[in-house]
Amino acid sequence: MQEVKLCTFEAEGKRRVGTVIDDNAYDANRVVATFLSESQAIDRAYENADKIVPPSMRAFIRNGDRSLETLREALDYVLSADMKEGFGRERLTWPLSEVRFWTPTTRPEKIICMALMFMGHIQAVGEQKPPEPHFFLKPRASLLAHNDYAVLPRFWPDNVTFGTELTVVIGQRGFEIPEEKVWEHIYGYTILNDLTLRGKPGISRKTFMTSAPLGPWIVPADQVSNPQESRLLFRLNGKTVQDGNMRDALFNIPTIVSTVSSYLALEPGDLIALGDLGSTEVLKPGDVMECEVEGIGVLRNPVKAAE
């Protein structure tokens, strides 16, 4: 099975659903079209590829396992033949140095973030341990892609904190999901960096522009052996300032997703960020943030002041 890192990237002026393999990004739609035409001898390969790999990640996720398995099979074929062009002579792949990442899913319906998930975080902010998972929502406008600049708000530039969060990507719709059924609704995992205006009162401290760096890709659930044992790291200018593990979270993934689904129906492409370890450091212009989740990857964002 070809492992994939599902991403949304821009190359040659076009936004594409793709996957990263080694140091290259592959256009998933073109890879599937080439596979269908050359290996399967299927007529109207482009038309069929559009159904298997639609132009948005959210639609691809909604297609489920069938589309994912076809993409993996197509990648096996293209990689084994060392193909760089499709049957129509179109380009299949670009070096990462030539592409711009977008957030993996660009228009999620909901971005749900868990609060107070680790005792260190609770102690750092002077709160009490919650009796059940607590969550809040971030707007789509707060999303920021891998490698793009996080901007310190002009009205609150001096006390912005951060945190690496393993993030669930929902694959199947569900409302009031029982804990024992939660894994069936999880499509994969990505990384969110929860930027916060520390000390500012009210929920607005979480909802400013660029406050939700996300990415760089989605790793399907069947490639992550034990997400509840994932190591969480945060590096600031190369120095590790957070180092913990999801095993120390106050609530496990089934409890979190089930609880959230008792309030809100979950849809394919929805995100649930599982909380961070808490930070006492603050960001300043020129900093470089790196959020790493074991088995997922590294989300990198430089920091600048508002212009």
N, C-alpha and C positions, 0 to 999 in steps of 0.2 A: 504494500500500500504506500503510495506516494504521500508523504506528509505535506500539509499545506499551511501557509500563513495567509489568511484571506484579508485582502486590503482593498482600499479604493485609492487609486493613484492617477496622476495626470502626466501624460506624455504626449508630446507633439500637439499640444493644445486641446487634447481630449481627455475627459475624465473616464476612467476605466475600472471595472471590477476585475481584480486580479489576485495573484498570489506571489509571495516572495520566496524564491529558492536560491540559497547561497546569497550572492550579491546582485541578483537580477530580479526584476519584476516582470511577470508574464501576464499578458492580456488573456483572461480566462475565456472570454467569448471566442476570440480568434483561435485559441488552442483547441477548444471543443469543436469549432467549425472544421478545422483542419483534420482532427481525428475522425469526425463523422464522414468526411469526404474521402479521405485517403485510406483509412483503415476499415471503415464500415461500409464504404461505397454507398452512402445514403444521399439521395437526391435532395436538393434544396437544403444543403448543409447550413448555410447562413441562417435561413429561416428557422431551422430546428435548433441551432445554437442560441438564437435569441430567446427561445422558450426555456432552454436549460440554464443559460446565464443571462438573465435580464440586465438592463443597464443600471440597476441600483442594488446595493448589497442587501437592503431590506427585502426586496423582492426575491433575491437569490436565497436568503435565509428562509423565506416563506415556502420556497420550493422543497425544502427539506433534504432528506438523505439522498434522494434520487439524483438531484443536481450535483451534490457534493461528490458522490461516488463516480458519476460520469466525468467530472472534472479531474478527479484523481486518475482515472483510467486514461483520459486524454493526455494528461501530463506525463504519465509513464511512457506513452507512445512517442510523444514529442521529444522527451529527454533521451530515450533510448536511441532515437534516430539523430540526436543532436541537431534538431531542426531550429532554425532561427527565423524562417519565413513560412507563411501558410501557403495553402494550395493556390491562392490568388496572388502570391508574391508579397502579401502584406506582412509587415513586421510583427513578430510574436512577442519579443522580449526586449527590455532595455536595462542597461546597468542602473543601479540605484542612484548613481551620481547624476543621471539624466532625468530623473522623475521627481515629481513633487507629491508627497503624501497628503491625502485628505484624511479626515477621521474615517475609520473603517466603515461605519454606517453613518451617513451624512445627515439623515433626517429621522432619528429615532423618535417614536411617539413620546416616550417617557425616559428621563434620566433620573433614576432613583438612587439616592445616596444614603448609606447607613450612618448613623451617628453613634458615637460613644461605644465603639466595638471592642476596644482594648483598654485594660486597666491603666496603662501608662498614659493614654490619651485622657481618660477620665480624670486622673490625678493632675495632669498638666493644666486642665481648664477648670478644675475645682468643682466638678459635677458629681452626681451620685450615679451608682450603677443602675441602669434602667431595668425594670422588671420584665420587659419584652423588647424585641428589636424596635428601635426608633429610626424613622427615616424622614428625609426631606427630598424635594425635587429641585433639579437645576434646569433652566431653560436651554433649548437647542442653541440659542444665541451665545451661550457661554462656552460652547465647544471650541477646542483648539487642536489642530493637527500636529503630528510628530514633526519636529524641527522648526515649527513656527514660533514666533516670539510671544511669550506671556507678557502682558502689559500691566504694570502697576498702576492702579487707578489714580488719577490726578487728585481726587478728593481724599484718598487714604493710601498714600504710597509707602509708609514707613513701617507697617506692621502686618505684612502679608505672609502667611505661613502655607504649608504644603503637606502632602502625604501620598504615598504610594498605596493604591487600592486595587486588589484583584477584583475584576468586574465580570459579572455574569451577563451573557447575551442570551436572551430568551429566544427559543426556536418555535414553540407551539403556544397558541393562545390558551390561557387558563385563568379561571376565577375560582377562588376558594380551593386552591390546590392542596390536597393532603400531603403531608411531609413525605410519605412513602412514594408519592408520584412525582415529586419535584424533579428528579434527574431526567425524567422523560421530557420535560419542558425546557431543558437547558441545551442550547445549540453549541455554545463555546464560551471562550473567555478572552478578555482583553484587559487593558490597564487604564485606570483613570487616576489623574493627579488632582486631588481636591484642594484647590487654592481657597484660602479663607482670609477675610479681613479680621484678623484677631483683635478683639477688644471692641469692635463695632457692635452696638446692640441691634437685635432684630435679625430676621432671616435674610435680609439684604446682604449680609456679610458673605453669603455663599453664592450670590446670583449676579455677579458682575461679568463683563466681557472678558473672555479668555480664562475664566476661572475653572474650566473643566478640560484640561488637556486630555486627549484620549487616543489610544492606539498602541503601537503603530499598525497592528493587525489583530485579527481574531484567530485564535487557535481552536479548532473544533474540539468538542468535549471528549471524543474518543481518542484524542492525542494527549490528553492530560490525565495521568493515571490517578492522582490523588490531589485534587485542588485544595482540600482542607489541610494539606501538609505543605503548602506553597510558602517558600521563603520570600519575604518582602524587604526590598532594599531601596534606600534613597541616597543618592550621591549629589552633593552640592559642590560644584567646582572640583569634582573628582574625589572629594572626601566623603566617606560613608557617614551619614548622620542619622539614618534609621536602619535597623536590622532586626527583623522579627519574623514571626511565622504565623500563618493562619490558624495553626492548631491552638494558639493562645487567644483566639477570638472568643468573646463571651457567648456567641450563638453560632451554631453551625449553618451551613448553606441551606439544607432542607427547612430548618426553622425560619430562617430569614425569608426565603422565597415564599414559603407558605403563608407567613404572616403578612408580607406585602400584598399577596394575592387575595387576602381576606378583605383588604381595603380597595384594591384596584385590580381590574381585569388586566392581565399581562398579555401583550401582543408580540408577534415575531419582530425581533430587532430592538425590543426594549432592553434597557441597561439597568443592572442593579450593582452599584459599586459597594463593596463589602466592608468599607471602613479602613482607617489607617491607624498607625501606631501613635500619632501625635507628634508635634514638633514644637520646639522652643525657639529654634532659629527663625530669622525672618529674611525675606528676599531683598536684594538690592539690584539696581541696574548693572548689567554685565555678568550676573550669575548665570550658570548653566545647570539646569536640573536634569537628573537622570533617575527615572523610576524603573526599577527592575522587579519583575515577578518571575521566580524560578519556573522554567518550563514554558513561559509565554514570550518574554523578550524584554527590550529596554525602550522606554518612551523618553525621548530627549526634547527639551525645550529651553532655549535661552530666554533671558529676562531683560526687559528694557523699561524705561520710564515712559509715561504718556508724552506724546509729542504735541 
